[in-house]
Amino acid sequence: MTPFIQKYTHGVDPCQFLASETASATAGREGKATSPDGKINLNLSPPGSNGPGTNPEQLFAAGYSACFGGAIGAASALAKISLRPSDIKVTATVNLNKDDSGYFLNVTLNADLSGVDQAQAESLVAKAHTICPYSKATRGNIEVALQANGKAVP
């Protein structure tokens, strides 16, 4: 199937529409998540419940870590730093919290990068945070802490 591509305006610059993905959840955190193409067919369980299914926080962590890893690859290409996809492992830890205002998330992204020194790793992680669509979507909405090889990125 060829993706449908159209032009639309993002802010003031025209951009190209690349993809649209759809998934549904039935019965909330104790239900089922599916996609029309059948690639997603998951039981859901509340986080911390030890139920048989995954939960929205795990799914968000998987999506964010995959997207951020791609952004690190893009950042390394821009910086002309040789980095293979297999040299990039991103772990996203998504915390579900509650305070007087209600529920909220915060995220820690740790990028383990092989084949580059710590300064390069930190630079690539910082640049990736400006490239990654998930980072753009969450900026100003949730706290995101960045790490390169387990060390905080300023």
Residue pairs with C-beta under 8 A, 6 or more apart in sequence:
3 18
3 19
4 17
4 20
5 16
5 17
5 18
6 16
6 17
7 14
7 15
7 16
7 17
8 14
8 15
8 17
9 15
21 35
22 35
22 36
23 33
23 34
23 35
23 40
24 33
24 34
24 35
25 31
25 32
25 33
25 44
25 56
26 32
26 34
27 44
28 44
29 44
29 45
29 46
29 47
29 55
29 56
30 44
30 45
30 46
30 51
31 43
31 44
32 41
32 42
32 43
32 44
32 53
33 40
33 41
33 42
33 44
33 54
33 59
34 40
34 41
34 42
35 41
42 53
42 54
42 59
43 51
43 52
43 53
43 54
44 53
44 54
44 55
44 56
45 51
45 52
45 53
45 54
45 55
46 55
47 55
47 56
47 57
47 58
47 96
57 94
57 95
57 96
57 105
58 94
60 92
60 94
60 105
61 92
61 93
61 94
61 107
62 92
63 134
64 92
64 94
64 107
64 109
64 132
64 134
65 90
65 91
65 92
65 109
66 90
67 132
67 133
67 134
68 90
68 92
68 109
68 111
68 128
68 129
68 132
68 134
68 135
69 85
69 88
69 89
69 90
69 111
70 132
71 128
71 129
71 131
71 132
71 135
72 83
72 88
72 90
72 111
72 113
72 124
72 125
72 128
73 83
73 85
73 88
74 128
74 131
75 124
75 127
75 128
75 131
76 82
76 83
76 116
76 124
78 127
79 120
79 123
79 124
79 127
81 116
81 120
81 124
82 115
83 113
83 115
83 116
83 124
84 115
87 113
87 114
87 115
87 116
88 111
88 112
88 113
89 111
89 112
89 113
90 109
90 110
90 111
90 112
91 109
91 110
91 112
92 107
92 108
92 109
93 107
93 108
93 110
94 105
94 106
94 107
95 105
95 106
95 107
95 108
96 103
96 105
97 103
97 104
97 105
97 106
98 104
104 142
105 142
106 142
106 143
106 144
106 145
107 138
107 142
107 143
107 144
107 145
108 144
108 145
108 146
108 147
109 125
109 129
109 144
109 145
109 146
109 147
110 147
110 148
110 149
110 150
111 121
111 124
111 125
111 128
111 146
111 147
111 148
111 149
112 149
112 150
113 120
113 121
113 124
113 125
113 148
113 149
116 124
118 148
118 149
118 151
121 148
121 149
122 148
122 151
122 153
122 154
124 148
125 146
125 147
125 148
125 153
126 146
126 153
128 135
129 135
129 144
129 146
135 144
138 144
145 152
146 152
146 153
147 153
